[in-house]
Amino acid sequence: YSNVGVVRAVGLGVTEFSVGDRVVSNGRHAEIVNVGVNLVDRIPDSVPDGLATYAVVGSIGLQGIRLIKPEFGETVLVYGAGLIGLLSIQILLRNGCRVVAADIDPENLKVAEKYGAEVIHVTPTNSIEAQVAALELDDGIDAALVTAAAKNDSIVKNCCSVLRKRGRIVLTGVVDLQFDRSWLYEKELSFQVS
């Protein structure tokens, strides 16, 4: 759903694009795609095709970040340091946030750390709470952006356990949402799906 190409034809009433324009689109995986005018954008000449393909996945992380509404100096947990998580980490850091990356894959965490995030390696045998406590955060974690996938509710539970009171969680990943209401209720946490 993130492709780069050249416009071969435009629909009736389309004035924003012309045949030959180099564009990125949020279309299906195919050699030729047909997308609505709101799912395509022209690529600046200075941006190579390879970088332009990140536009759509970057926008997924950006939408989650917009829903979190981070403020300068806040600490945001990005739970899942895959492609969307790593793009989100970079956006948050450039917004003046302190970023903590959590993932099960140590290789993903090495990249997150290289970008400037503090890291938490999530395993069945180590406590996420203890790892967050070791970071010595003054006010705790303000918000969590979940960019991971799981077939259980452990990610949401972990986020709830380390957020400060009235913290915020935005889910852009795919996880089982059969969580206990008390995880949110006790700290008055906000939860939103992006």
Buried (B, 14 or more C-beta within 10 A) or exposed (E): EBBBBEBEEBEEEEEEBEEEBBBBBBBEEEEEBEBEEEEBBBBEEEBEEEEBBBBBBBBBBBBBBEBBEBEEEBBBBBBBBBBBBBBBBBBBBEBEBBBBBBBBBEEBBEBBBEBBBBBBBBEEEEBBEEBBEEBEBEEBBBBBBBBBEBEEBBBBEBBBEBBBEEBBBBBBBEBEEEBEEEBBEEBEBBBEEB
